[in-house]
Amino acid sequence: YFFLSNLSLVDICFTSTTIPKMLVNIETQNKAITYAGCITQMYFFLFFGVLDNFLLTVMAYDRFVAICHPLQYMVIMNPQLCGLLVLVSWVTSSLYSLLQSLMVSQLSFCADLEIPHFFCELNQMNQLASSGTFFNDMVMYLATGLLAGAPLACIIYSYSKIVSSICAIPSVQGKYKAFSTCASHLSVVSLFYCTVLGVYLSSATTHSSQSSAVTSVMYTVVTPMLNPLIYSLRN
């Protein structure tokens, strides 16, 4: 529940960086945003998006310990370690989003610029810059590969161990009980990563900014909205 409370807070903040502004734009029919507002929105969007990813990884490790080492769970997942894992996730996400925001703020843009998206997305900002973005693109792709690839690898490894441990349980009731403890988290992880991968794979194949903006709603709005429903049904 400590990790769930953090995930709930992050989901609320994650959707709050884009949805209120989007609703105001629809109501007022004015899609303008200031330069400072765009950089600020991009910072918090990256911050809470990366933090969401880290928290899902930490929760996968929590499920791994609970199922694979149940008798040592309270010793391994003590309050100090839980707090440290969450703190490291917050600090790392903050530093990454700060780095990307500072790098974008060093780029040159035209005075009147149109972003083909419903929020200030990092990749779109780099593409619309009038100055060179080679270093920015290199850092963005390296950081994305590291901050997304490493947590995904940890989640896959954790669940491979979980599946092998569940298969070793002799009784069907024991298997069901063990699997039910991680079913909610597995659903949320699958929803999060499948929508994110779907958005970027579709944008890479279609090269349409409008379709990319529409599909981005899946992981920026739909996924955080479904997370509390999934965990509430489990409880």
Phi, psi and chi 1 to 4 in degrees:
 res  aa     phi    psi   chi1   chi2   chi3   chi4
   1 TYR       -  -26.5  -72.1  105.6      -      -
   2 PHE   -64.1  -44.7  173.2   67.2      -      -
   3 PHE   -69.7  -37.2  -66.3  135.4      -      -
   4 LEU   -64.0  -39.2  -87.5  179.1      -      -
   5 SER   -64.9  -39.2   62.0      -      -      -
   6 ASN   -66.0  -41.7  -82.6  -87.8      -      -
   7 LEU   -64.0  -40.2 -177.1   66.6      -      -
   8 SER   -63.9  -43.8  -59.7      -      -      -
   9 LEU   -61.7  -43.6  174.5   63.0      -      -
  10 VAL   -66.3  -39.5  170.7      -      -      -
  11 ASP   -63.8  -40.8  -80.0  -20.4      -      -
  12 ILE   -62.7  -45.8  -68.5  171.6      -      -
  13 CYS   -68.0  -37.2  -63.8      -      -      -
  14 PHE   -61.8  -46.9 -176.3   55.5      -      -
  15 THR   -72.3  -28.5   52.9      -      -      -
  16 SER   -69.5  -17.7  -61.3      -      -      -
  17 THR   -76.7  -21.0   59.6      -      -      -
  18 THR  -121.7  -43.2   55.1      -      -      -
  19 ILE   -64.6  -47.0  -67.0  178.6      -      -
  20 PRO   -57.5  -44.1  -25.7   35.8      -      -
  21 LYS   -64.2  -39.5  177.1   60.5  178.7  172.5
  22 MET   -64.5  -41.7 -178.9  173.6   62.9      -
  23 LEU   -66.8  -38.0  -66.2  176.5      -      -
  24 VAL   -64.2  -41.4  169.7      -      -      -
  25 ASN   -61.2  -41.7  -68.4  -14.8      -      -
  26 ILE   -66.7  -41.2  -65.3  171.8      -      -
  27 GLU   -70.0  -43.8  178.1   66.2   25.4      -
  28 THR   -91.6   -8.6   61.3      -      -      -
  29 GLN    56.6   31.7  -65.4  -62.4  -50.3      -
  30 ASN  -127.3  112.7  178.3   18.4      -      -
  31 LYS  -100.1   18.7  -60.7  179.5 -179.6  179.0
  32 ALA   -78.5  147.8      -      -      -      -
  33 ILE  -144.7  141.4 -174.0  171.0      -      -
  34 THR   -73.8  163.6   62.3      -      -      -
  35 TYR   -62.2  -46.4  174.4   74.7      -      -
  36 ALA   -64.1  -38.5      -      -      -      -
  37 GLY   -65.6  -35.5      -      -      -      -
  38 CYS   -67.8  -45.2 -171.1      -      -      -
  39 ILE   -63.9  -40.2  -64.1  -65.8      -      -
  40 THR   -65.0  -44.6  -57.0      -      -      -
  41 GLN   -61.7  -41.7 -174.7 -173.0   57.3      -
  42 MET   -64.1  -40.6 -174.3 -178.7   66.7      -
  43 TYR   -59.8  -51.7  169.6   82.7      -      -
  44 PHE   -71.1  -31.7  -75.8  107.4      -      -
  45 PHE   -64.4  -46.0 -179.2   82.7      -      -
  46 LEU   -64.5  -42.3  -70.3  172.3      -      -
  47 PHE   -59.2  -53.3  174.3   54.4      -      -
  48 PHE   -76.7  -27.9  -68.5  115.2      -      -
  49 GLY   -66.4  -46.4      -      -      -      -
  50 VAL   -67.7  -38.8  173.6      -      -      -
  51 LEU   -64.3  -38.8 -177.0   54.4      -      -
  52 ASP   -58.6  -42.2 -151.4  -22.2      -      -
  53 ASN   -63.4  -44.5 -177.4   33.1      -      -
  54 PHE   -64.8  -41.6  -77.4  157.9      -      -
  55 LEU   -65.7  -38.0  -73.9  177.0      -      -
  56 LEU   -63.2  -35.3  -70.2  176.0      -      -
  57 THR   -68.0  -44.1  -53.5      -      -      -
  58 VAL   -62.0  -39.7  169.4      -      -      -
  59 MET   -68.5  -31.1  -67.4  171.2   73.9      -
  60 ALA   -65.6  -40.5      -      -      -      -
  61 TYR   -64.7  -37.6  175.8   70.9      -      -
  62 ASP   -61.8  -43.2  174.7   74.6      -      -
  63 ARG   -67.7  -35.8  -65.4  -61.4   83.4 -154.9
  64 PHE   -61.6  -45.9  161.5   73.0      -      -
  65 VAL   -66.9  -39.6  176.0      -      -      -
  66 ALA   -64.1  -36.3      -      -      -      -
  67 ILE   -93.6  -40.6  -66.6  175.4      -      -
  68 CYS   -84.2  -27.0  -61.9      -      -      -
  69 HIS  -135.2   62.3  -54.6  -77.1      -      -
  70 PRO   -63.4  -35.3   23.3  -33.6      -      -
  71 LEU   -72.9  -22.2  -60.9  179.9      -      -
  72 GLN  -102.4    7.4  -62.3  175.3  -53.0      -
  73 TYR   -58.7  -49.0  177.5   76.9      -      -
  74 MET   -67.3  -26.0  -64.5  -57.2  -66.0      -
  75 VAL   -79.0  -46.1  176.5      -      -      -
  76 ILE   -71.1  -53.3  -62.6  174.3      -      -
  77 MET   -88.6   59.3  -60.9  -57.5  -64.2      -
  78 ASN   -77.2  162.7   56.3   74.7      -      -
  79 PRO   -56.6  -33.7  -25.9   33.9      -      -
  80 GLN   -65.2  -44.5  -69.2   77.7   16.3      -
  81 LEU   -67.4  -41.9  179.2   62.4      -      -
  82 CYS   -60.1  -45.9  -66.3      -      -      -
  83 GLY   -64.2  -38.9      -      -      -      -
  84 LEU   -66.0  -42.6 -179.2   61.5      -      -
  85 LEU   -61.8  -42.7  -69.7  172.2      -      -
  86 VAL   -68.6  -40.9  170.5      -      -      -
  87 LEU   -62.5  -45.0  178.6   62.5      -      -
  88 VAL   -61.2  -38.8  169.6      -      -      -
  89 SER   -63.5  -44.6  -60.2      -      -      -
  90 TRP   -64.0  -45.7  -80.1   81.8      -      -
  91 VAL   -66.7  -45.3  172.0      -      -      -
  92 THR   -62.5  -43.4  -54.5      -      -      -
  93 SER   -63.1  -40.7  -56.9      -      -      -
  94 SER   -64.0  -43.9  176.9      -      -      -
  95 LEU   -65.9  -40.6  -67.1  175.9      -      -
  96 TYR   -65.2  -48.1  168.0   71.9      -      -
  97 SER   -65.9  -34.5   53.2      -      -      -
  98 LEU   -65.4  -42.2 -179.6   61.8      -      -
  99 LEU   -60.8  -48.2  171.1   65.2      -      -
 100 GLN   -65.6  -39.0  -66.9  -70.9    3.1      -
 101 SER   -66.3  -41.2  -59.5      -      -      -
 102 LEU   -66.1  -37.7  -70.9  175.5      -      -
 103 MET   -67.6  -39.5  -70.1 -179.2   64.8      -
 104 VAL   -67.7  -36.7  170.7      -      -      -
 105 SER   -66.2  -18.1   66.0      -      -      -
 106 GLN   -84.8   -9.6  -59.9  -57.8  -48.4      -
 107 LEU   -80.4  159.8  -61.0  175.6      -      -
 108 SER  -102.1  137.6  -59.8      -      -      -
 109 PHE  -130.6  158.9  -63.4   94.1      -      -
 110 CYS   -69.2  159.1  -61.7      -      -      -
 111 ALA   -65.9  -40.5      -      -      -      -
 112 ASP  -117.4  108.2 -170.5   14.1      -      -
 113 LEU  -127.0  141.3 -163.2   65.5      -      -
 114 GLU  -113.6  121.8 -178.9  178.9  -12.1      -
 115 ILE   -95.2  118.8  -56.8  171.8      -      -
 116 PRO   -78.0   58.4   29.9  -34.1      -      -
 117 HIS  -157.0  168.3 -139.6  -58.8      -      -
 118 PHE   -95.1    3.7   67.5   91.7      -      -
 119 PHE  -153.3  168.6   65.6   94.6      -      -
 120 CYS   -80.4   96.1  -65.2      -      -      -
 121 GLU   -93.8  140.3 -159.3 -108.0  -15.9      -
 122 LEU   -57.3  -48.8  175.4   61.8      -      -
 123 ASN   -63.2  -39.3 -169.2   37.0      -      -
 124 GLN   -65.0  -39.5  -67.1  -73.8  -13.9      -
 125 MET   -63.4  -42.2  -64.6  -67.7  -71.5      -
 126 ASN   -64.4  -38.7  -74.2  -19.7      -      -
 127 GLN   -69.5  -29.8  -68.5  177.5    3.8      -
 128 LEU   -89.9   -4.2  -65.6  172.6      -      -
 129 ALA   -68.9  143.8      -      -      -      -
 130 SER   -90.7   -7.8   55.5      -      -      -
 131 SER  -103.2  174.2   56.9      -      -      -
 132 GLY   -66.2  136.6      -      -      -      -
 133 THR  -123.2   18.3   61.4      -      -      -
 134 PHE   -60.0  -47.8  173.2   76.3      -      -
 135 PHE   -66.3  -40.1 -176.0   69.1      -      -
 136 ASN   -61.6  -44.6  -67.9   59.2      -      -
 137 ASP   -64.7  -40.4  -69.6  -24.9      -      -
 138 MET   -63.0  -46.0 -175.8  176.3   64.8      -
 139 VAL   -64.8  -40.3  171.6      -      -      -
 140 MET   -62.6  -46.4 -179.8 -177.7   68.3      -
 141 TYR   -70.7  -38.4  -71.2  122.8      -      -
 142 LEU   -65.4  -44.9  -74.6  174.5      -      -
 143 ALA   -67.1  -38.9      -      -      -      -
 144 THR   -64.3  -42.7  -58.7      -      -      -
 145 GLY   -63.1  -37.5      -      -      -      -
 146 LEU   -76.6  -47.8 -178.7   63.9      -      -
 147 LEU   -79.6  -18.0  -62.8  179.8      -      -
 148 ALA  -104.1  -39.6      -      -      -      -
 149 GLY   -69.9  -44.6      -      -      -      -
 150 ALA   -64.1  -47.9      -      -      -      -
 151 PRO   -61.1  -39.5  -26.7   36.3      -      -
 152 LEU   -63.4  -39.6 -179.5   59.1      -      -
 153 ALA   -64.0  -39.9      -      -      -      -
 154 CYS   -64.5  -40.0  -68.2      -      -      -
 155 ILE   -65.7  -44.0  -69.4  173.1      -      -
 156 ILE   -62.8  -42.5  -66.9  173.2      -      -
 157 TYR   -64.1  -43.8  175.0   78.3      -      -
 158 SER   -59.9  -44.5  -63.4      -      -      -
 159 TYR   -75.8  -25.3  -86.9   99.1      -      -
 160 SER   -66.0  -39.3   65.3      -      -      -
 161 LYS   -69.3  -37.8  -69.5  -66.9 -174.6 -179.5
 162 ILE   -64.2  -44.5  -72.5  172.1      -      -
 163 VAL   -63.1  -43.0  169.9      -      -      -
 164 SER   -64.6  -36.6   62.2      -      -      -
 165 SER   -68.7  -40.0  -63.5      -      -      -
 166 ILE   -66.2  -39.6  -68.5  176.6      -      -
 167 CYS   -64.9  -25.9  -68.4      -      -      -
 168 ALA   -79.5  -11.9      -      -      -      -
 169 ILE   -73.5  127.8  -62.0  174.9      -      -
 170 PRO   -70.4  -39.9   23.7  -32.2      -      -
 171 SER   -87.7  147.7   65.5      -      -      -
 172 VAL   -67.7  -39.3  176.9      -      -      -
 173 GLN   -62.9  -39.3 -174.9  178.2    3.3      -
 174 GLY   -66.1  -38.8      -      -      -      -
 175 LYS   -64.0  -43.5  -70.0  179.9  179.3  179.5
 176 TYR   -64.0  -42.5  175.3   78.0      -      -
 177 LYS   -64.5  -41.5 -176.5  178.0 -179.9 -178.8
 178 ALA   -67.4  -42.9      -      -      -      -
 179 PHE   -68.6  -33.9 -179.8   75.1      -      -
 180 SER   -65.8  -23.6   65.4      -      -      -
 181 THR   -73.1  -20.3   61.9      -      -      -
 182 CYS  -120.0    3.9   60.0      -      -      -
 183 ALA   -63.9  -40.6      -      -      -      -
 184 SER   -64.6  -46.3  -60.1      -      -      -
 185 HIS   -64.4  -40.2  177.5  -99.9      -      -
 186 LEU   -63.6  -37.3 -175.1   59.5      -      -
 187 SER   -64.4  -44.1  -57.9      -      -      -
 188 VAL   -66.0  -43.4  170.4      -      -      -
 189 VAL   -62.0  -45.0  167.2      -      -      -
 190 SER   -62.6  -42.7  -57.7      -      -      -
 191 LEU   -63.9  -43.3 -172.3   65.2      -      -
 192 PHE   -65.6  -53.0  179.4   79.1      -      -
 193 TYR   -72.7  -36.0  -81.6  101.5      -      -
 194 CYS   -66.3  -40.4  -72.4      -      -      -
 195 THR   -69.3  -42.0   51.6      -      -      -
 196 VAL   -64.2  -47.2  170.2      -      -      -
 197 LEU   -64.0  -38.0  -70.7  173.8      -      -
 198 GLY   -63.3  -40.4      -      -      -      -
 199 VAL   -63.2  -48.9  165.4      -      -      -
 200 TYR   -76.4  -29.2  -75.5   98.2      -      -
 201 LEU   -71.4  -39.4  -72.0  176.5      -      -
 202 SER   -68.8  -37.4   63.7      -      -      -
 203 SER   -69.4  -30.8   62.5      -      -      -
 204 ALA   -73.0  -28.3      -      -      -      -
 205 THR   -91.7  -35.6   53.8      -      -      -
 206 THR   -90.8  -30.3   59.6      -      -      -
 207 HIS    58.3   30.3  -60.8  -72.7      -      -
 208 SER  -108.6  119.6  171.9      -      -      -
 209 SER   -67.9  -32.4   57.6      -      -      -
 210 GLN   -68.4  -44.5 -175.7  176.4    2.0      -
 211 SER   -66.9  -34.5   62.8      -      -      -
 212 SER   -64.9  -40.3  176.4      -      -      -
 213 ALA   -66.2  -39.0      -      -      -      -
 214 VAL   -67.9  -46.0  171.6      -      -      -
 215 THR   -69.8  -23.8   51.1      -      -      -
 216 SER   -65.8  -22.5  -66.3      -      -      -
 217 VAL   -60.7  -27.8  175.2      -      -      -
 218 MET   -59.1  -49.1  -76.4  -61.0  -63.3      -
 219 TYR   -94.1  -14.6   75.9   91.3      -      -
 220 THR   -91.5  -23.8   57.3      -      -      -
 221 VAL  -123.1  -54.3  179.2      -      -      -
 222 VAL   -67.2  -48.6  176.8      -      -      -
 223 THR   -61.1  -49.7  -58.8      -      -      -
 224 PRO   -62.6  -28.4  -23.0   34.1      -      -
 225 MET   -71.5  -34.9  179.1 -175.6   69.4      -
 226 LEU   -81.2  -23.2  -69.5  178.5      -      -
 227 ASN   -53.8  -52.0  -75.0   -5.2      -      -
 228 PRO   -65.1  -31.4   20.1  -31.7      -      -
 229 LEU   -65.7  -42.5  -63.5  177.4      -      -
 230 ILE   -62.6  -47.4  -67.0  171.7      -      -
 231 TYR   -71.9  -30.9  -83.0  107.7      -      -
 232 SER   -67.8  -41.0  -64.4      -      -      -
 233 LEU   -63.4  -38.4  -71.5  173.0      -      -
 234 ARG   -62.3  -43.5  167.3   70.7 -175.6   89.6
 235 ASN   -71.2      -  -70.8  -29.4      -      -
